[in-house]
Amino acid sequence: MTILTNSMVRLGAASILIPAAAALAAPPPPSMPPADDARVPVEEVAVDASQDAVANDQSRAAVQAVPVWQAGDVDELLSYIDVIHQHGLTPADYDAAGLRAIRASGSAEEVSAAATERYERLANDLARGHAGEKSRIDWHVVDPDLQKEGDLRYLTLRALYDNDITGSLDALMPTHPQYEALKAALKKEIGKGSAARAKNVAEIRLNMDRWRWLPRDLGDRYIIVNVPAYTAALVENGETLSRHRAVAGAKNTPTPQLSVEATGVIFNPYWNVPKSIEPEVRGKAGYEAVRGDDGSIIRWRQPPGPSNSLGRVKFVMYNPHLIYLHDTNARGLFNAEERARSHGCIRTENILKLATILLEEDGGDWSAAKTAEVINSGENTGAKFVKPIPVHIVYFSAVAKADGDILAYEDIYNRDKPVLATLNDAPRGADPLAPRDEVAALN
């Protein structure tokens, strides 16, 4: 016999046991409501291991059934929907009016079904963004939030058990300070009467949604590259430790958006020439052929040296898109205003400084002096970080400054319109950036 803790969730007329291990959040606290409480009593039950399959079936049945909503929970959900424009989402998408109508004339089961549908639609949009996959062009960042089957329903059950609809929805939103800054900027713009208001509101809304596409927590320490801003920054505990100008992919070779781990660096790297431009360098001085066992040429590469296109430093970032941060032998490009010039990788100014910071951390045996010695030797040398660091390559065409004003960047890959069209549920062919009353659209 094994002892399992189970949550008894009331779903309509039936009570179904849900294994506590399947719960999205932590199990209920030790102090439980009375047994006749209509929410979620918990009990200790002794079951044989052979009953696990039955428990799993019951768990699946639980997430398919409709939870019972109390009047106070419905009121709280309606209040939340009424002000969801503060997050750049359109209240009409969650149909508070329809829910109010059902509550006025429908049965308790109909009210519960309607409230559940609206809560889960809203929760999904807050956690993962309203704009769907089709509008996320070349976006390859995996957001783990609410990905598994049943996650939304368990979230609903937990919110009802905790009697905390507002808190459960607030907990889904991005934790990055820039999201809150954009929220404040949105409030400021909605309060304006300027002709530029509609465009500014549109830019804020679509970039707030992009933050929701990312994992809610990016980590305690990470590198974030914003392609439209042409910047790369090292962030630790919310503080920017090092910021660098960057050169991103050209318009015909755009940089994809992805999250990947950097495990170390290579000093004095070889540059493996991409197949797309191999004909331009084949047989030229300064490039060498890499041959297979049969003597045939596999690829061309450029040896380390002052003319190497990767410069002196390359970050090791394994990913199927072959995108990484690196130095360059054309450092004058960092002074250009428009820096969409690469084949897709991120050329990073002062990347040696960034590499040195990371190699010196965490008790590693790489000092600034050792790094300089290896660089000056010209030898192709690898160095591992003690702790791999996440690198998030993202696309934010607008950011909020501390004073609440918006800093907009060129939408270099024309990726804003599809996102805004989805946010606005715009008809096919319509221009989602055309001047209109954005405030009315949010209410």
Buried (B, 14 or more C-beta within 10 A) or exposed (E): EEEBEBBBBBBBEEEBBBBBEBBBBEEBEEEBBEEEEEBBBBEEEEBEEEBEEEBEEBBBBBBEBBBBBBEEBBEBBBEBBEEBBBBBBBBBBBBBEEBEEBBEEBEEEEBBBBBBBBBBBBBBBBBBBBBEEEBBBBBBBEBEBBEEEBBBBBBBBBBBBBBBBEEBBEBBBBEBEBBBBBBBBBEBBBEEEEEEBBBBBBBBBBBBBBBBBBBBEBBEBBBBBBBBBBBBBBBBEEEEEBBBBBBBBBEEBBBBBBBBBBBBBBBBBBBBBBEEEBEEBEEEEEBEEEEEEEEEEEBBBBBBEEEBBBBBBBBBBEBEBEBBBBBBBEBEBBEEEEBBBBBBBBBBBBBBBBBBBBBBBEEBEBEEEBBEEBBEEBEEBEBEBBEBBBBBBBBBBBBBEEEBEBEBBEBBBEBBBBBBBBBBEBEEEEEBBEEEEBBEBBE
